[in-house]
Amino acid sequence: MKKISMIFVSVFLILGMSVCSAKTPNVADQDIQIFSVDNSNGAITAKSIEKAFNASGVVVDVNNDMNSIFSKRYGHIHHKKYNLAIFTNAKMVSKLMSKYPTIGLITPLSMSIFSDDAKNTINVSTLSLAGMARITKIPATNPDLIEYAKLLDAALHKALPNGSYLAVNHNVKPSNKPLTTEFTIEFELEDGATYMEVKEEFEEEFEAELGPVGYLIPKSYKLKHNDYDFFDTYSIIRFNAIYPVSKNHPDAGAYAPFSLVIYKKKDEDTVNIRFRSIDKWIDDLGITDKETIKEVYKTQNMIQGILEELTE
C-alpha cells in the first residue's frame, strides 16, 4: 500500500444483550417491525412505497427487485414480490453523529418489501426503535433517535394507507455472539500523505477484495461533519446469504444490505471500522436450516477475514 503503513491496534467483538422472545409478542420489544396492508388489487408497489418514503423525508437511495436477480442466479423465487431497499434521513444522521458515531452501523437503514401471497398483503420490514437502539447503543430514550423512528413510522403509514404493524414473534435465542464486529487501526502518514489520501487508498483495497468473493456494494456514503476527518459508510450485500435466508424470513431485509462504517474523529489518532455481526441473524431471526446457517457464517467470516488481512 503506497504512502502508508498501518499499525494494527485491536479487534473488538462487542457483546449484545440476549433477548428472549415472549409468548405474547410486543412490537416495541422486537428489533424488527413489519408493517402490512391488504393489496389484493395490486395498487401498492415497491415504486409507490419508494415515492411515499421520499415524500416523507426518508430518502430511498436504492430499491432493487430481488426476484429479477434471484430468478437469473438461482432459477427460483420464494415470494411473488421481493425488493430490498436502503434509505436515510441526512438531517437525523448528522445530528446523531455528533455524539454517537455508531449511527453509522445503521446508515443507511434497510428494508424488505415483500408479498404474503397466501394473504394477498404487501409488507415492509424495517428496524424498530428498539432495534435501532440495540445495534447502535444509542439510548432508546434519545430524542433524536425517537424522531428518526417517528419519521420512519410516518413514511410507512403514508406508503401503506390503512396498514398496521404485525405481531413479530421470532424465536430469538439467548446468545453470546458479538452484536458488532469492530476493528481499530492507526494510519501512519508517509511522504506528506494526508489522512484522506490514506483512507481512500485503504477503501480502494477493501472494495477490490469484496467483489471476487461475492459481495456487492449497492451504495456508499461519504458524510461530512465538523467532528470527523472522515465518516464513510457502505451498504453491502451477499446474495448467497440473503437468498436462502429470505425464503422463511423475508423480513431479514431489515438487516440486509448491512451497513459498515469507517470513521476517524478529528481529536483522535484511531480509525474505527464497524459492522453489525452478520451471524447474529441466526439468533435474532431464529434461523434453523443448516445450509442457510452455513452461508450466514460464511458471509460473516469472509468479510471479517478481509478486514483482518487489511489491518495486519
C-alpha positions as CSV (number, residue, x, y, z in Angstrom):
1,M,0.0,0.0,0.0
2,K,1.5,3.3,-1.1
3,K,2.5,6.0,1.4
4,I,1.1,4.0,4.3
5,S,2.0,1.7,7.0
6,M,-0.9,0.6,9.2
7,I,-0.5,-0.4,12.8
8,F,-3.0,-3.0,13.9
9,V,-4.3,-2.0,17.2
10,S,-7.1,-4.3,18.1
11,V,-10.2,-6.1,17.1
12,F,-13.2,-5.8,19.4
13,L,-16.2,-8.0,19.5
14,I,-18.9,-6.2,21.3
15,L,-21.4,-8.5,23.0
16,G,-25.0,-7.6,22.7
17,M,-27.6,-8.3,25.3
18,S,-29.5,-11.5,24.9
19,V,-33.2,-11.0,24.1
20,C,-35.7,-13.8,24.7
21,S,-38.9,-13.9,22.8
22,A,-42.1,-13.6,24.8
23,K,-45.3,-15.7,24.3
24,T,-47.2,-12.6,23.6
25,P,-45.2,-10.6,21.1
26,N,-44.8,-6.8,21.6
27,V,-43.9,-4.8,18.5
28,A,-41.9,-2.3,20.8
29,D,-39.8,-5.1,22.2
30,Q,-38.7,-6.6,18.8
31,D,-35.7,-5.4,16.8
32,I,-37.7,-5.8,13.6
33,Q,-41.1,-4.3,12.8
34,I,-43.4,-5.4,9.9
35,F,-46.0,-3.0,8.5
36,S,-48.7,-4.7,6.5
37,V,-51.8,-4.0,4.5
38,D,-54.1,-5.8,2.1
39,N,-53.0,-5.4,-1.5
40,S,-55.5,-7.6,-3.3
41,N,-55.8,-5.0,-6.1
42,G,-52.0,-4.7,-6.5
43,A,-52.2,-0.9,-6.2
44,I,-49.2,-0.7,-3.8
45,T,-45.9,-1.5,-5.4
46,A,-42.2,-1.1,-4.5
47,K,-42.1,2.0,-6.6
48,S,-45.1,3.6,-4.9
49,I,-43.6,2.8,-1.5
50,E,-40.3,4.5,-2.5
51,K,-42.3,7.6,-3.7
52,A,-44.1,7.8,-0.3
53,F,-40.9,7.4,1.6
54,N,-39.2,10.2,-0.3
55,A,-42.2,12.4,0.2
56,S,-41.9,11.8,3.9
57,G,-38.3,12.9,4.1
58,V,-36.9,9.4,4.3
59,V,-34.9,9.2,1.1
60,V,-34.7,5.8,-0.7
61,D,-31.4,5.7,-2.5
62,V,-31.6,2.1,-3.8
63,N,-34.7,-0.1,-4.4
64,N,-33.9,-3.4,-6.1
65,D,-36.2,-6.0,-7.4
66,M,-34.5,-9.1,-5.9
67,N,-36.7,-11.5,-7.8
68,S,-35.1,-10.5,-11.1
69,I,-31.7,-11.3,-9.6
70,F,-32.8,-14.5,-7.8
71,S,-34.6,-16.0,-10.8
72,K,-31.5,-15.5,-13.0
73,R,-29.0,-16.6,-10.5
74,Y,-30.8,-19.4,-8.7
75,G,-33.7,-20.2,-11.1
76,H,-36.3,-19.9,-8.4
77,I,-38.0,-17.2,-6.3
78,H,-39.6,-17.5,-2.9
79,H,-42.2,-14.7,-3.0
80,K,-44.0,-13.1,-5.9
81,K,-42.8,-9.7,-4.8
82,Y,-39.5,-9.2,-3.0
83,N,-37.5,-5.9,-3.0
84,L,-34.6,-4.8,-0.9
85,A,-34.2,-1.0,-0.4
86,I,-31.9,1.3,1.6
87,F,-32.9,4.7,2.9
88,T,-31.7,7.6,5.1
89,N,-32.5,11.0,6.6
90,A,-29.4,13.1,6.3
91,K,-30.5,15.6,8.9
92,M,-31.1,13.0,11.6
93,V,-27.9,11.1,10.9
94,S,-25.9,14.3,11.1
95,K,-27.5,15.2,14.5
96,L,-26.8,11.8,15.9
97,M,-23.2,11.7,14.6
98,S,-22.3,14.5,16.9
99,K,-22.4,12.2,19.9
100,Y,-22.9,8.7,18.5
101,P,-20.6,7.5,15.7
102,T,-22.4,4.2,16.0
103,I,-25.2,5.7,13.9
104,G,-23.0,4.6,11.0
105,L,-24.0,1.0,11.8
106,I,-27.5,1.8,10.5
107,T,-26.6,4.3,7.8
108,P,-28.2,3.5,5.6
109,L,-31.2,1.8,7.1
110,S,-32.6,-1.1,5.0
111,M,-36.0,-2.6,4.4
112,S,-37.6,-5.5,2.6
113,I,-40.8,-5.1,0.6
114,F,-42.5,-8.5,0.2
115,S,-45.8,-10.1,-0.6
116,D,-47.5,-12.6,1.6
117,D,-49.0,-14.5,-1.3
118,A,-51.4,-16.5,0.8
119,K,-53.0,-13.4,2.4
120,N,-52.6,-11.0,-0.6
121,T,-50.8,-8.5,1.6
122,I,-47.9,-6.2,0.9
123,N,-45.4,-5.9,3.8
124,V,-42.5,-3.7,4.7
125,S,-39.9,-4.8,7.3
126,T,-37.5,-2.3,9.0
127,L,-35.7,-1.9,12.2
128,S,-37.9,-0.8,15.1
129,L,-36.8,1.9,17.6
130,A,-35.7,-0.9,19.9
131,G,-33.6,-2.5,17.1
132,M,-32.0,0.9,16.1
133,A,-31.1,1.5,19.8
134,R,-29.8,-2.0,20.4
135,I,-27.5,-2.1,17.4
136,T,-26.1,1.5,17.9
137,K,-26.1,1.5,21.7
138,I,-27.9,4.9,21.5
139,P,-30.5,5.0,24.3
140,A,-34.0,4.3,23.1
141,T,-35.0,7.5,25.0
142,N,-32.7,9.7,22.9
143,P,-35.0,12.3,21.4
144,D,-33.2,12.4,18.0
145,L,-33.4,8.6,17.6
146,I,-37.0,8.7,18.6
147,E,-37.6,11.4,16.0
148,Y,-35.9,9.3,13.4
149,A,-38.1,6.3,14.3
150,K,-41.2,8.6,14.0
151,L,-40.2,9.7,10.5
152,L,-39.9,6.1,9.5
153,D,-43.3,5.4,11.1
154,A,-44.9,8.3,9.2
155,A,-43.3,7.0,5.9
156,L,-44.7,3.5,6.5
157,H,-48.2,4.9,7.1
158,K,-48.1,7.0,4.0
159,A,-46.7,4.2,1.9
160,L,-49.3,1.6,3.1
161,P,-52.5,3.5,3.9
162,N,-54.7,1.8,6.5
163,G,-51.9,-0.6,7.3
164,S,-50.9,-1.8,10.7
165,Y,-47.9,-3.4,12.5
166,L,-47.9,-7.2,12.7
167,A,-47.1,-9.1,15.8
168,V,-43.5,-10.1,15.4
169,N,-42.5,-13.2,17.3
170,H,-39.2,-14.5,16.1
171,N,-37.8,-17.4,18.1
172,V,-35.0,-15.2,19.4
173,K,-32.4,-17.3,21.2
174,P,-30.2,-16.2,24.0
175,S,-26.7,-15.8,22.6
176,N,-23.1,-14.8,23.4
177,K,-22.4,-14.0,19.7
178,P,-20.9,-10.5,19.3
179,L,-23.5,-7.9,18.3
180,T,-21.0,-5.9,16.3
181,T,-17.6,-6.7,14.8
182,E,-15.1,-3.8,15.3
183,F,-11.6,-3.0,14.2
184,T,-9.4,-0.1,15.2
185,I,-6.3,0.9,13.4
186,E,-3.9,3.8,13.0
187,F,-2.8,5.3,9.7
188,E,0.8,6.3,9.7
189,L,1.3,9.1,7.2
190,E,4.4,9.0,4.9
191,D,5.8,11.3,2.3
192,G,3.4,14.1,3.1
193,A,0.2,12.0,2.6
194,T,-3.0,13.2,4.2
195,Y,-5.5,11.1,6.2
196,M,-8.0,11.5,3.4
197,E,-5.5,10.1,0.8
198,V,-4.6,7.1,3.1
199,K,-8.2,6.4,3.8
200,E,-9.1,6.5,0.1
201,E,-6.3,4.0,-0.6
202,F,-7.4,1.7,2.2
203,E,-11.0,1.8,0.9
204,E,-9.9,1.0,-2.7
205,E,-8.2,-2.1,-1.4
206,F,-11.2,-3.1,0.7
207,E,-13.6,-2.7,-2.2
208,A,-11.3,-4.7,-4.5
209,E,-11.4,-7.6,-2.0
210,L,-15.2,-7.7,-1.8
211,G,-16.2,-8.4,-5.4
212,P,-14.3,-11.6,-6.1
213,V,-15.9,-13.4,-3.0
214,G,-19.5,-12.4,-3.9
215,Y,-20.1,-9.1,-2.1
216,L,-21.8,-6.2,-3.8
217,I,-21.9,-2.6,-2.7
218,P,-25.3,-1.1,-3.7
219,K,-24.2,2.3,-2.4
220,S,-21.6,4.1,-0.3
221,Y,-21.8,7.4,1.6
222,K,-19.1,10.0,2.4
223,L,-20.7,12.0,5.2
224,K,-19.4,15.5,6.2
225,H,-19.3,16.6,9.9
226,N,-17.1,19.0,11.8
227,D,-16.2,16.5,14.4
228,Y,-14.6,14.0,11.9
229,D,-11.7,13.9,9.5
230,F,-13.9,11.4,7.6
231,F,-17.0,9.3,8.1
232,D,-17.8,6.9,5.3
233,T,-20.4,4.1,5.3
234,Y,-21.0,1.2,3.0
235,S,-24.2,-0.7,2.2
236,I,-23.1,-4.3,1.5
237,I,-24.9,-7.5,0.4
238,R,-24.1,-11.0,-0.5
239,F,-26.8,-12.8,-2.5
240,N,-25.7,-16.3,-1.3
241,A,-26.7,-15.3,2.2
242,I,-29.9,-13.2,1.7
243,Y,-31.4,-15.6,-0.9
244,P,-31.7,-18.7,1.4
245,V,-32.5,-16.6,4.5
246,S,-35.3,-14.7,2.7
247,K,-37.2,-18.0,2.0
248,N,-38.5,-18.3,5.5
249,H,-37.5,-14.9,6.8
250,P,-38.4,-12.3,4.2
251,D,-38.3,-9.6,6.9
252,A,-34.5,-10.2,7.0
253,G,-34.3,-7.1,4.7
254,A,-34.3,-5.0,7.9
255,Y,-30.8,-6.3,8.3
256,A,-29.6,-6.6,4.7
257,P,-27.9,-5.0,3.0
258,F,-25.9,-4.4,6.1
259,S,-24.0,-1.2,6.8
260,L,-20.3,-0.9,7.6
261,V,-18.8,2.4,8.9
262,I,-15.2,3.7,8.6
263,Y,-14.5,6.9,10.6
264,K,-11.9,9.0,12.3
265,K,-12.6,11.7,14.8
266,K,-10.5,14.9,14.5
267,D,-9.1,14.8,18.0
268,E,-8.1,11.1,17.8
269,D,-5.5,9.0,16.1
270,T,-7.6,5.9,15.8
271,V,-9.6,4.9,12.7
272,N,-12.6,2.8,13.6
273,I,-14.3,0.2,11.3
274,R,-17.5,-1.4,12.5
275,F,-20.4,-3.5,11.2
276,R,-23.2,-5.4,12.7
277,S,-22.2,-9.1,13.1
278,I,-24.0,-11.0,10.3
279,D,-24.1,-14.2,12.2
280,K,-26.4,-12.5,14.7
281,W,-29.1,-13.1,12.1
282,I,-29.2,-16.7,13.1
283,D,-30.3,-16.0,16.7
284,D,-32.3,-12.9,16.0
285,L,-34.4,-14.4,13.2
286,G,-34.5,-17.9,14.7
287,I,-32.9,-19.5,11.6
288,T,-32.7,-23.3,11.9
289,D,-31.9,-24.6,8.4
290,K,-28.3,-25.9,8.4
291,E,-27.4,-24.9,4.9
292,T,-28.7,-21.4,5.4
293,I,-26.8,-21.1,8.7
294,K,-23.6,-22.2,6.8
295,E,-24.0,-19.4,4.3
296,V,-24.6,-16.8,7.0
297,Y,-21.5,-17.8,8.9
298,K,-19.5,-17.8,5.7
299,T,-20.6,-14.3,5.0
300,Q,-19.5,-13.1,8.4
301,N,-16.2,-14.9,8.3
302,M,-15.2,-13.8,4.8
303,I,-15.7,-10.1,5.4
304,Q,-14.1,-10.3,8.9
305,G,-11.1,-12.1,7.3
306,I,-10.8,-9.4,4.6
307,L,-10.6,-6.7,7.3
308,E,-8.2,-8.7,9.4
309,E,-5.9,-9.0,6.4
310,L,-6.1,-5.3,5.5
311,T,-5.3,-4.2,9.1
312,E,-2.4,-6.5,9.7
